[in-house]
Amino acid sequence: MTPRPIHAPKSIDETGVRRNLLEDLALKTLYFEGELSLHELGHRIGLTPRIVEDLFQRLRREQLCQVTGMDGNIHRITATSGGKARALELLSQNHYVGPAPVSLDDYVKRVLEQDVGEVEVTPAEMERAFEDLVMDPEMLNQLGTAVRSGRAVFLYGPTGTGKSYIAETLARLFERDQILVPHAVEVDGQIITVYDPALHQAVEGSHNHHDPRWQLCRRPCLLAGGEMSIEMVDLQFNPVTKFYTAPIQMKANNGLLIVDDFGRQRMSPEELLNRWVVPLERRIDFLSFAGGKKVEIPFNLFVVFATNLDPAKMVDEAFLRRIQTKIKVDFVRPDQFHEISRGVCRQTGLTYDGDAVEGIIRMIADEYKEPLRACYPRDIMQQIVWAAQYAQREPVLDGESVTMACRNYFLAP
């Protein structure tokens, strides 16, 4: 899926943002850059030459900027002493400098157009995405149905059964789609930055859109683990820069958000669930500014909660009801253990030996009294490879290497 192009606004009115905010942004940019051509200024703030010329003429009339020369037939300008003083006043209000923000209305319309429920999910797509995982067809169908719904899913079960890996593999379903993410959104004069180069995967060199205030990206696939705090799900106001950073669910809009190791975050499950109980059901979220004003935005994302804790003991029935799909990821069968081991052997360069793998299964059950977990083939064979690297020899999957690997990996019985 490629998003509908957004044509660059031809006038200040078409930006959906107030003129004075754009003038202020241009002046702050000049203050930091020192001297720019109008073309360079337009590139910095993501606006067309016609709009930049309009802003320049207004700033010039107010004696806030002046011409220093020409680049061909394009003015080079800088802030006057009065302009620099005014820029300092503006910076005391907020330090935002970058592409001009989009309006809240434009942001909401775009998010709804790029609905996460529009991601193509079919049995064939699920098989493609999970081709290197060993899963029962029933579980694959459950996952596919959940993704198609665009609603949240709970992956639960014992530790080491592959819940996190399954959740992260879901990202492959989203990697072919592209969406537009705004650099920033303006709400009543307040700036919320949304595009995050550390989290969003930009699609470079594309000319499918023309408004540089938006960044073309892959659908976001974000992971939040034990570091997740209550501050991350609300607008984050920086008292130094004096503008806001979007919460994680806003950055994940139109994509996937994995809450890994749910129940082990820096906030209690109840705090997160109370915060998201309405968004999960109604697919809208309410964000609060420092002064108490609230703004409504779409909650248009597929959320995966992965946990090895008992969901029934963590959350109440009201919340579980709002998560439409609950999938238990359990221990694996011996035949699945063999199949996983074959895949790990291909990845690590080991030669698969069915008898050696059968020896691992017996050792796990008889000597270490453990169930078969999906993570064991990878973890044990990594031990074999590391031991071979240390001994400066080729790794071999045999009885001796298996015994040593299990001895290093498991606690002594």
N, C-alpha and C positions, 0 to 999 in steps of 0.2 A: 504494500500500500504506500503510495506517495501522496502527500497532502496537497490539497488545493493551494495553488500559489497565492501569496498575498502581495498585491502590487503596492509599491511604495507610495505613501500619501503624496499628493501634488501640492497640498496647501496645509497650513497650520490647522485649519478646521478639520481636515481629514485625518490628522493624527489622533484625534479624540482626546488630546491633552492640552491643557491651557497654555496660551502663548507665554505667559510670564515664567512658567516652569521651564520651557524650552530656552528662553532667553537666559535664564539663570544658569542652566546647564552649559550653554555655549560660553558664557562669561567665566564660569569656573574652569572649564576646559582650557580656555585661553590663559587663565592665570597659571595653571600648572605647566602648560606647554611652552609658554613664552611668546612664540610667534608661529602662526600657521597660515597657510593659504586657505581660502574658503573651501577648496576641494578637500584639503586635509581635515579641516574642522568638520565638514559633513561626514567624512569617513569615521572620525572619532565618535560622533554622536548619532550616527546612523540615519541621517536625514538627507533628502535630495538637495541638489544645488539651488533649486528655486526657493525652498524653505530656508536654507542657510543664508541666501542672499537677503531674504525678507528679515531674518533675525539680525543680520549684520547692519542693515540700513537703520533698524530701530536702535540698536546699541550705539551706532555712530551718531545718530541725532541726539542721543542722550549723553554723548561725549564719554562713553564707557569703553570705546575701542577706537583705534585709528589705523589708517593704512600706512604700511611701512615700505611697500614696493609692489611689484607685479611678478607673477609667474605666467608669462605669456600675456593673456588677457584676463587673468584671474588675480584678484587682490590678495596680497599678503597683509595680515592684520595682527595687531597685538593689543592688549588691554592698556588703557591710559592709567595714570596714577589714580584717577577717580574710579576707573573700572577695577583696579586692583583692590582698592579700599572696599568697593561694593562686593567684590568676590570674597573677601575675607568675612564680610558680614554674612554672606550666603553660606559660607563654609561653617560658620558657627551654628547654622540651622541644620544643615546636613552636608556630608562630604561626598555624596554620590557623584561620580564622574564616570561616564561611559555611554553606551548607546541609550538613546532616549527611551523612556518607558512607554509601554502600551497602556491603553485604558483598561479598566476592569471589565467593561462590557465586551471589548474585543477579546480579552483573555478568556472569558467565560464561553463566548461563542466558539472560539477555536478549540477549546478543550472538549466541548460537547460534539463538535464535528469529528474529532479524532478519537471517538469513543473506544475504550479498550475492548469493548464487546465486539468490535468490528474485526479484531484479529482473526485470521483464518485458522480455525482449529477443526481438523478432520482426523479420522483414524490414520490416514496416510501421513499427515503432518505429525501426529503424535509418535508414530513409529519412526519417522525420520529423526525427530528430536531425541528420542530415547533409545536409539538403535544400539548404543553401547552399554545400556543398562539391562540388568536381568530383572524383569518384572512380570507379574502375572497379567494376562490380558484384562482381567476384571479391574485391576487397579489402574491400568493405563486408561481404560474407558471412564473410570470415575474421575481421574484427573482431567481428561479431555472435556468431559461434561462440565466440570467445575470452571475450567478456563473459559469455555464458551459462554457460561453464564455471566462472566465478568465479576462474580461475587467472591467472597472470601472462602478460604479452605483451611481446615485444621489438619495438619499431618502430625500424628502422635504415635508413640510406641517406644519400646526400649531403646536405650542408647546404643549407637553403633549399627543401627539397622538401615542407615542411608537416607534419613529424612532430609537433612540439609542438602545432600547431593541431588536428591530428587527435586527439591525446591529450586536449586540453582540451575538445574537442567531445563526447567520450564522456560528459562530466559531464551533458549534457542527458538521458541515459538514466536518471540517478539523481534528477533534480530533482523528479519527481512523488511520490517515496516519502518517507515520514517515519519516523524512528526515535527511540528514547529514548536519551539520552546522560547518564550520571551526572555530577553536579558533581564527585564525588570517590568513591574506592573505599578501603575500609579493609582492611589486611592485617596481622594480628597487631599492632594498635596503630599501624601506620604509615599515613599518609595519602598517597594518590596523586590529584592533581587531574587530571581528564580533560576535562570540558567547557571549551572555550576560545572565548570570544566572538569572537576574532579569526579563528578558523578554522572554527567551526561556525556554520551559518546557522539561527538559532533561528526556530521558528514561533510567533509571538506570538498571543495572544488565543484560543488553542485550549483546549478543555476536554475533550480526549480522554483525558487522564490525570489522576490525582488525587494522585500522590505527588510533591511539589515537589522532592524530592531528585534527580529526573530532569528533564532539559530536552528538550522535544520539538524535533527538528531535522530539516532535510533530510538525506538521506544525505550524509556528508561527501565532499568532492572537494578533496583537498589537493595542492599542488604543491611539490616540493622540487627546487631547482636547484643551482647551484654553491655555494650557502651550506651545503649539507648536510654535516654532520660526523658522526663516529662517536658523539659525545655525543648526537646527536638520536635515535639508534635504541636508546638505553638509558634507564633511569630516570634522571632528572636531579634530584639532591639539592641543594637550596639550603641552604648552611651558615648562612645568616642566618635564614630562615624555618623551617628544619628540617623541611620536608616535601618530598615528591617531586612532580615534574611527569611526566605520562605521556609516553613516547616517541611519535614521530610516527606509527608504525604502530598504536599503541593508539588514538590520537586519530582515525585513519582507519578504524578497525574498522567493518564493515558498509558501507563506501563505497569510494571510488576514491583511490588514491595514485599520482601521476605523479612519477617520478624523471626529471627533464628534464636534457638534456645529460649523460647518464650517462657516467662516465669523467672528468668534469671537476669532480667534487666535491672538498671539502677532505679527503677520505679516498680511498684507492685503491679501485678496483673490487673487489680481492681482499678488503679489509676488510669492505665491505658484503656481499659475497657469502658470505663465511665466516660472517658474523653471521646472514644470512637463509637459509642453505642448508637448514636443517631446517624453519623456518617455511614456506618456499615449498612444500615437499613434503608436510609433515604437517599444515599449517595450525594449528599451535600454536607459541607463542613462550614463551621462558623469560626472565624479567626478574630482574636481580640487584639486591638492596639493598646499601647501603653495608657492612653487616656480613657480607656473603657469602651470606645467605639467598636462595634462588631461588623464584620463583613462576611457575606455568604459567597462561597466558591464551590465548584464541583469537587466531589470526592470520587474521581473517575479512575480507579486503579484496581488491580487484582492483588489482593493481600493474601499472603501465605503465612500462617502461624505454624511454626515447627517446634515441637517440644517433646521431651522424654518424660515429662511429668504427667500426672493423671488430670486431663482437662476437667473432669467432673469435680475434682477437689480444688482446682484453681479458680474456676469461674462459676457463676450461677447459671441456672437454666435459661434466664432471659437473654444472656449474651450468647450462649451456645445455640439458641434458636436463630440468632441473627447470622450465624455462620452456617450457610446452607449445606456445606459438604464437610464431613469428618471422615478421614481415611486413616486407618491404623496400618502402620508400617511395622511388620513383625519380623521375627527371626526367619532365616532362610532355611529351605530344605536342603538335604545333601546334594540333590541333583543341581539345585541352583548354586550351591557352593562351588561345585565343579565348574559350572558355566562361568561364574564370576572369575574363578581361578584361571580359566583359559584366556579371558580378556586381559587379566593382569599380566599373565605371561607374555602376551603379545606386546603389551606396553613396556614391559621391563626388559625384554630380550631373553627371558628364560624359556627353556624348552618345556612344554607342558608334559607332566608325567602323572597319569591318573592314579597310579599306585601311591605316589608320594602325597598327592592331595588327599587320598583316602586315609593315609597315615596321619595327616594333619587333623582330619575330622575325628578320627578315633582318639587322638591325643587330647583334643579340646574337650571331648565328651568324657573320656575315661579318667585322664590324669588331672585335668584342670577343672572338671565339672562345670563347664560353661556351655551355654547354648551357641548355636551357629549364628554369628552376626555377619552382615554383609561387608563390614569393614575388615574382617580378619584376613581374607586372601591378600588384599593390598598391603596391610600392615606387616604380615608375616613375610611376604616375599620381598618387601623393602628391606627387612632385616637380613635376608639371604643376600641381597645385592650389596648391602653395605659391608657385610662380613667379607664378601669376595673382593670388594674394592680395597678393604684394609689389608687382606692377604695377598693382594696383587695377582689375582687369578680370575678366570672366567666363572661367573655364578652358575651353579648347577642346582636344580631342584631334585634333591634326593633325600633319603632317610636321615643322613647325618646332618645336612644343612637344615632340614625341617626341625629336628630335635633341638639344635642349637638356637634357631630362631624363636621357637616357642618358649624355650627357657629364658631367653632375653625379654620376651614380650609379656608373658603372663606372670602374675604373682605366684610364688611357690605354693603348692597345695599344702 
